[in-house]
Amino acid sequence: MKIDVLFYPEKLKNAEDKAVVVLDVLRATTTIATALAAGAEKIYPVSSIKEAFLLKKKISGALLGGERGGIKVPGFDLGNSPLEYQGLKGKTIILSSTNGTKTLKKAVSARTLIAGSIVNAKAVADYLLKLNLDVVLMPSGTDSQFSLEDFAGAGYIISLLAEQKKIELSDQAYVSFELARSNPPEEILTRSFHGQRLINLGFARDVEYCAKLNLLDVVPEGHLQEGRLVIESSRLFR
Amino acid sequence: MKIDVLFYPEKLKNAEDKAVVVLDVLRATTTIATALAAGAEKIYPVSSIKEAFLLKKKISGALLGGERGGIKVPGFDLGNSPLEYQGLKGKTIILSSTNGTKTLKKAVSARTLIAGSIVNAKAVADYLLKLNLDVVLMPSGTDSQFSLEDFAGAGYIISLLAEQKKIELSDQAYVSFELARSNPPEEILTRSFHGQRLINLGFARDVEYCAKLNLLDVVPEGHLQEGRLVIESSRLFR
């Protein structure tokens, strides 16, 4: 089982045989895991706000969620704070965020596409062990910049894999593993550029929540349905 | 004093006010430091083998050094093994290597351009403290791939800076610092992709040598002279 970690979201090559884990720890993939754990049935990640409003017209009862510059989009039902995503049994969410949803769309060529975060690191690791495919962990970055929290998030998942199986790490995966080994999540998220920005915007509680390792036992898995990416709870992982 | 580390050699933006440290630990910048410590007066990094032969015609007594695929170029006086670079008092070297010399040329817009490695990490750190400029550490990579040993090499230099001064680390610089803090050089170089390749080519002694922290008290500094990059020992650093 070979493990690679990217520094930036890139167009994936040869992903057809691989499991790809997209991470946007602050906050899109944490929000996705939280929404599914709160009972949401489907999440449609969309790139633009316009696309979100158009899709809502087609899906009755869908909720619009997302942010631009960290702030809830006017006219949307929900922002991108995972703490808002509670009591969503049977709901459909249309989610647009600055980085995470765009990166998920870049990874649709994967054999298996997973949304990973720190809150569901163990569930994701267990599912990867079950799949037994080579793995690429793909941080979303922050506006095309390197993102410390996503890179460390990949490392926490790798640590959990390494506890249970002999895995082969690329040089980049080794760096991520070493970072995670010597830095607890709350320290990473608080010191990261993006964490600092969210704290300054008043989202300190979000940052604290997103650092809670292994809180949720859910694996968000993406599929194309009629040409559109949709994320649901994996039914295979337990 | 702000410190940034790149993952890949990139075209530098806004480097006019910065000190840029190019690293090709295995082996070009280690070889450059070793050659200067062995008395060489000037080193001309050139990109192509053709350029090397043309320049040699203009500089009487110059030695040609360099490699392609790790192996000495036919017709050259020296390979790229630092262990060959001994007893060079007053000599001029024309050096062409796969990655390092190309990266040095990408960094010529820097206010101060330094060739860094593990063998001269402390000398480089001391010089950076004296310059008191913002710093960009720039790994050469291995054929455009991420290079663990260069990224860790940057981290050893950062560790030495942090011992003496309050410095401000970018997220990428923090990852490099943490990697260096928890991994000794010989471990990094031996496990890296490029280190493994050199060991398989029979250069295990080179890999061992390139991991010797703070062996040489020399700072190779690059300048443009008549439009051509030349590297000499900095006379300012002590």
Chai-1 contact restraints between the chains, C-beta under 6 A:
chainA,res_idxA,chainB,res_idxB,connection_type,confidence,min_distance_angstrom,max_distance_angstrom,comment,restraint_id
A,F7,B,F7,contact,1.0,0.0,6.0,A-B,restraint_1
A,F146,B,D171,contact,1.0,0.0,6.0,A-B,restraint_2
A,F146,B,Q172,contact,1.0,0.0,6.0,A-B,restraint_3
A,L148,B,D171,contact,1.0,0.0,6.0,A-B,restraint_4
A,D171,B,F146,contact,1.0,0.0,6.0,A-B,restraint_5
A,D171,B,L148,contact,1.0,0.0,6.0,A-B,restraint_6
A,D171,B,S192,contact,1.0,0.0,6.0,A-B,restraint_7
A,D171,B,F193,contact,1.0,0.0,6.0,A-B,restraint_8
A,Q172,B,F146,contact,1.0,0.0,6.0,A-B,restraint_9
A,V175,B,L179,contact,1.0,0.0,6.0,A-B,restraint_10
A,E178,B,L179,contact,1.0,0.0,6.0,A-B,restraint_11
A,E178,B,S182,contact,1.0,0.0,6.0,A-B,restraint_12
A,L179,B,V175,contact,1.0,0.0,6.0,A-B,restraint_13
A,L179,B,E178,contact,1.0,0.0,6.0,A-B,restraint_14
A,S182,B,E178,contact,1.0,0.0,6.0,A-B,restraint_15
A,S182,B,S182,contact,1.0,0.0,6.0,A-B,restraint_16
A,S192,B,D171,contact,1.0,0.0,6.0,A-B,restraint_17
A,F193,B,D171,contact,1.0,0.0,6.0,A-B,restraint_18
